[in-house]
Amino acid sequence: MGRPLLYGAEGVEPVSEEPLPPHETLRKARELIDAGRPFAAHEVLEARWKAGPAEEADLWQGLAQVCVALTHAARGNQVGAQRLFERAGDRLSAFASTGRDAYGVDVTKSAAQARRHRGTF
């Protein structure tokens, strides 16, 4: 979950820091979330955010913040999870308001879902 391991503990394969194309980024992030690795999904999304055009920053950063919120929630950090779900909702809403292509992501629905999650802790 993104935290240091005890000596001798078996780790997981790190994700590449190289940005993937948008659709592949989404596929890989979903795969990592489904495998219980939301922090690794955050890393994949963050690489796309930093490499992508500025006009897409709110999309990728918002999705990455959802993954970090999930990580905080799994660690029991309710306040951190709530704050990041709120920030993610704000960024995703900002992107949705532009009307730009989101590579198949329903950004308005994703923003609403992030905001709903913030109240579940």
Buried (B, 14 or more C-beta within 10 A) or exposed (E): EBEEEEEEEEEEEEBEEEBBEBEEBBEBBEEBBEEEBBBBBBBBBBBBBEEBEEEBBBBBBBBBBBBBBBBBBBBEBEEBBBBBBBBBBBBBBBBBEEEBEBBEBEBBEBBBBBBEBBEEB
